[in-house]
């Protein structure tokens, strides 16, 4: 099962792959849905800090991705990362809606925006990758 912060990273990458495979109109909707999902996840994490203020990491998840090398990843957010996660979702949603009438390669545009959002979110939530 994918936790909340892993979804904030993986959903935009999945939407990027779908945007390349789908027709232009569907790619636009896929980008809107992916951006809205990231905005929702960011709002959830930010609301948790608004309800219970503190300087600790929240939504911390650790998973092993290579047993033979002993490598694992750890995701978590502090107050700043939660705000940046919500902001990246908002900016992606605005960028997607603003470019709705983009006629020159809309699938590539929306795929690249979603890939960028996924990478940025990975930077915001990664606590440890090895």
C-alpha positions as MATLAB code, in Angstrom:
seq = 'XXXXXXXXXXXXXXXXXXXXXXXXXXXXXXXXXXXXXXXXXXXXXXXXXXXXXXXXXXXXXXXXXXXXXXXXXXXXXXXXXXXXXXXXXXXXXXXXXXXXXXXXXXXXXXXXXXXXXXXXXXXXXXXXXX';
ca = [
       0.000    0.000    0.000;
       1.232    3.480   -0.865;
       1.290    5.995    1.957;
       0.390    9.658    1.626;
       3.866   11.036    0.968;
       4.816    8.316   -1.484;
       1.608    9.160   -3.355;
       2.711   12.806   -3.508;
       5.776   11.637   -5.424;
       4.415    8.703   -7.425;
       1.063   10.129   -8.576;
       2.649   12.943  -10.614;
       5.069   10.484  -12.251;
       2.181    8.155  -13.095;
       0.246   11.098  -14.539;
       3.296   12.066  -16.595;
       3.472    8.591  -18.113;
      -0.273    8.595  -18.776;
      -0.136   12.061  -20.324;
       2.306   10.781  -22.920;
       0.156    7.759  -23.720;
      -3.262    9.439  -23.811;
      -4.748   11.825  -26.378;
      -4.225   15.557  -25.760;
      -7.612   16.206  -24.115;
      -7.231   13.260  -21.736;
      -3.640   14.286  -20.970;
      -4.907   17.678  -19.829;
      -7.443   16.088  -17.500;
      -4.852   13.661  -16.188;
      -2.577   16.593  -15.307;
      -5.431   18.435  -13.577;
      -6.317   15.363  -11.524;
      -2.669   14.735  -10.604;
      -2.148   18.366   -9.606;
      -5.333   18.388   -7.548;
      -4.227   15.179   -5.814;
      -0.891   16.751   -4.861;
      -2.686   19.870   -3.646;
      -4.983   17.704   -1.532;
      -2.084   15.771   -0.037;
      -0.290   19.031    0.700;
      -3.419   20.421    2.359;
      -3.726   17.297    4.517;
      -0.122   17.531    5.700;
      -0.372   21.272    6.282;
      -3.626   20.881    8.223;
      -1.924   18.370   10.500;
       0.661   20.995   11.460;
      -2.063   23.612   11.923;
      -3.927   21.315   14.317;
      -0.899   20.136   16.251;
       2.017   22.599   15.978;
       5.505   21.289   16.551;
       8.943   20.944   15.065;
       8.837   17.190   14.571;
       8.627   15.176   11.365;
       5.192   13.813   10.499;
       3.912   11.092    8.165;
       7.294    9.341    8.414;
       7.527    6.143    6.374;
      10.521    3.893    5.809;
      10.670    1.133    3.232;
      13.480   -1.043    1.936;
      14.003   -0.950   -1.799;
      17.068   -3.193   -2.061;
      17.582   -5.849    0.591;
      20.874   -7.075   -0.879;
      22.474   -3.626   -0.639;
      20.690   -2.620    2.552;
      19.191    0.418    0.828;
      15.941    1.989    1.942;
      14.083    5.257    1.641;
      12.465    7.377    4.305;
       9.790    9.984    3.618;
       8.542   12.575    6.089;
       7.593   16.225    6.308;
       8.182   19.059    8.716;
       6.176   22.292    8.678;
       8.184   23.874    5.880;
       8.049   20.790    3.652;
       4.291   20.498    4.213;
       3.834   24.094    3.062;
       6.053   23.516    0.026;
       4.119   20.355   -0.843;
       0.828   22.280   -0.820;
       2.390   25.135   -2.778;
       3.773   22.822   -5.459;
       0.320   21.305   -5.909;
      -1.266   24.749   -6.200;
       1.299   26.007   -8.704;
       0.995   22.833  -10.784;
      -2.788   23.154  -10.827;
      -2.590   26.799  -11.915;
       0.014   25.983  -14.583;
      -2.117   23.148  -15.905;
      -5.290   25.210  -16.072;
      -3.457   28.171  -17.604;
      -2.066   25.970  -20.380;
      -5.424   24.326  -21.118;
      -5.559   25.774  -24.630;
      -1.940   24.925  -25.426;
      -1.960   23.597  -28.974;
       1.742   22.954  -29.512;
       2.508   19.517  -28.031;
       0.102   19.570  -25.065;
       0.858   15.965  -24.105;
       4.570   16.693  -23.743;
       3.891   19.905  -21.823;
       1.616   18.272  -19.273;
       3.870   15.225  -18.948;
       6.883   17.429  -18.232;
       4.973   19.532  -15.699;
       3.860   16.387  -13.868;
       7.377   14.918  -13.927;
       8.733   18.182  -12.524;
       6.128   18.192   -9.740;
       6.981   14.589   -8.855;
      10.698   15.379   -8.678;
      10.164   18.525   -6.610;
       7.898   16.679   -4.207;
      10.536   13.976   -3.879;
      13.019   16.617   -2.780;
      10.571   18.060   -0.249;
       9.613   14.754    1.405;
      12.828   12.706    1.227;
      14.548   12.257    4.561;
      16.857    9.435    3.483;
      17.237    7.527    0.218;
      20.006    5.057    1.040;
];
